[in-house]
Amino acid sequence: MDKNILITEGLDFHDMEGQIEPLITVDEYSAKMGDDKDIITLTFMVRSEEVANDLVDWFERGYDWVLDASVSEGELEAGKYLVFVEMNRRSVAPARIVELLKDLKTLTNMKLSEWDVQIDNETYDPDEKVLRQVMILNPNLYKADQEKEEELNEMRRVAGIEVKTLHKPDKEIRDFIAKAGL
């Protein structure tokens, strides 16, 4: 074997520039590693399967508090994949989200101020104080919030008003949606 051959693995500075959309969603999808009340799911949209796999590897190797990272089974639309990151639903989550986005600058060349965080279809700046106010960080509060919405939906049904969708698609449904190109 030639000793002059250099084999490099991993990611280099700005390898993912222009490859990740500057929007992450929080709890848009159900957790794979446990109950939604215990786990926060972040979702990133990337522009290729290779980038998605590299990003998953980066999250899993770089953060011991990332419970799981995975790529959607199929394309969401032509050349677009979702990357899911799961972490415990705890008070430190907003700081960890901001940390992830700051660290992504080395791969994407995007500043923290260029990112948006979407929670319940509302968009927020990636600011720890703001996220702490709009995220449910306690598993018991998450469960209570879900129960409250179920009660409100029952009242909506009785009143003949459109009900709020509470079920978030599980992995099988997400896979079906992705394969169907919806």
C-alpha positions in Angstrom: 0.0 0.0 0.0 1.3 3.4 -0.9 2.1 5.4 2.2 1.6 8.7 0.4 -2.2 8.1 -0.1 -4.2 10.1 2.4 -7.6 8.8 3.3 -9.9 11.4 4.8 -13.2 10.6 6.3 -15.7 12.9 7.9 -16.8 16.4 7.2 -14.8 19.4 6.2 -15.4 23.1 6.9 -18.5 24.3 5.1 -19.1 20.9 3.4 -22.9 21.5 3.7 -23.0 25.1 2.5 -26.4 25.6 0.7 -27.5 22.0 1.6 -29.6 22.5 4.7 -32.7 24.7 4.8 -32.4 27.3 7.6 -35.6 26.1 9.4 -36.0 23.4 12.0 -39.2 22.2 13.4 -39.8 21.1 17.0 -42.2 18.2 17.7 -43.7 18.2 14.2 -43.2 14.5 14.1 -43.6 11.8 16.8 -40.6 10.4 18.6 -39.1 7.1 17.6 -37.2 6.4 20.8 -40.1 6.7 23.2 -43.1 8.7 24.2 -43.6 12.2 22.8 -44.2 13.5 26.3 -40.5 12.5 27.1 -38.8 13.3 23.9 -38.4 16.4 21.7 -38.0 15.7 18.0 -36.2 18.3 15.8 -36.5 18.1 12.0 -34.1 19.5 9.5 -34.7 19.6 5.7 -31.6 18.7 3.6 -31.1 18.6 -0.2 -29.6 15.1 -0.7 -29.6 11.7 0.9 -25.8 11.8 1.2 -25.9 15.1 3.1 -28.7 13.7 5.3 -26.6 10.7 6.2 -23.5 12.8 7.0 -25.6 15.1 9.2 -27.0 12.2 11.1 -23.5 10.9 11.7 -22.4 14.4 12.8 -25.2 14.7 15.3 -24.7 11.2 16.7 -20.9 11.5 17.1 -20.9 15.1 18.3 -23.5 15.2 21.0 -23.9 12.6 23.8 -27.3 14.0 24.6 -28.7 13.3 21.2 -30.7 10.1 21.8 -31.1 9.3 18.1 -30.7 10.9 14.7 -32.2 9.4 11.5 -33.0 10.1 7.9 -36.5 9.9 6.4 -37.1 6.6 4.6 -37.7 8.3 1.3 -37.6 11.7 -0.4 -40.1 14.3 0.8 -39.9 15.8 -2.6 -37.4 15.6 -5.4 -33.9 15.6 -3.7 -35.2 16.6 -0.3 -34.9 14.5 2.9 -35.7 15.0 6.5 -33.2 14.5 9.3 -34.8 13.8 12.7 -32.9 14.5 16.0 -34.3 13.3 19.3 -33.4 14.6 22.8 -35.0 14.4 26.2 -37.7 16.8 27.0 -35.9 18.8 29.7 -35.3 22.4 30.7 -31.8 22.3 29.0 -33.4 21.6 25.5 -33.6 25.3 24.3 -29.9 25.8 25.1 -29.0 22.5 23.3 -31.0 23.6 20.2 -29.2 26.9 20.1 -25.9 25.0 20.5 -26.7 22.7 17.6 -27.5 25.6 15.3 -24.4 27.6 16.4 -22.2 24.5 15.7 -23.8 24.0 12.3 -22.1 27.2 11.2 -18.9 25.1 10.7 -20.7 22.9 8.1 -23.2 25.4 6.6 -21.6 28.8 7.0 -25.0 30.0 8.4 -25.0 32.3 11.4 -27.4 31.6 14.2 -29.5 34.7 13.2 -30.2 33.0 9.8 -32.1 30.1 11.3 -35.8 29.9 12.2 -37.4 27.5 14.7 -40.9 26.4 14.0 -43.1 25.3 16.9 -46.9 24.6 16.4 -46.8 26.4 13.0 -45.3 29.5 14.6 -41.8 30.7 13.7 -39.4 32.0 16.3 -35.8 33.2 16.5 -33.3 30.7 17.8 -33.0 32.4 21.1 -32.8 30.3 24.3 -35.1 32.6 26.3 -37.7 32.7 23.5 -37.6 28.9 23.1 -37.9 28.4 26.8 -41.2 30.4 26.8 -42.8 28.6 23.8 -41.7 25.0 24.2 -43.2 22.5 26.6 -40.1 21.3 28.5 -41.7 19.2 31.2 -43.1 15.7 30.3 -46.0 16.1 32.8 -46.9 19.5 31.3 -46.8 18.0 27.8 -49.2 15.2 28.8 -51.5 17.7 30.5 -51.5 19.9 27.4 -52.4 16.9 25.2 -55.3 16.0 27.5 -56.5 19.6 27.5 -56.6 19.6 23.7 -58.5 16.3 23.7 -61.1 17.9 26.0 -61.3 21.0 23.8 -61.7 18.8 20.7 -64.7 17.0 22.3 -66.3 20.5 22.9 -65.5 21.4 19.3 -67.2 18.2 18.0 -70.3 18.9 20.1 -70.4 22.5 18.8 -69.9 21.4 15.2 -66.6 23.2 14.9 -63.6 21.8 13.2 -61.3 19.8 15.6 -57.6 20.3 16.0 -55.5 17.4 14.8 -53.6 16.0 17.7 -52.1 12.9 16.3 -48.7 13.3 14.8 -47.8 10.8 12.1 -45.7 7.8 13.4 -42.8 6.4 11.4 -45.0 4.1 9.2 -47.2 7.0 8.3 -44.2 9.3 7.6 -42.7 6.6 5.4 -46.0 6.2 3.5 -46.3 9.9 3.0 -42.7 10.2 1.8 -43.1 7.3 -0.7 -46.3 8.7 -2.0 -44.6 12.1 -2.6 -47.1 14.0 -0.5 
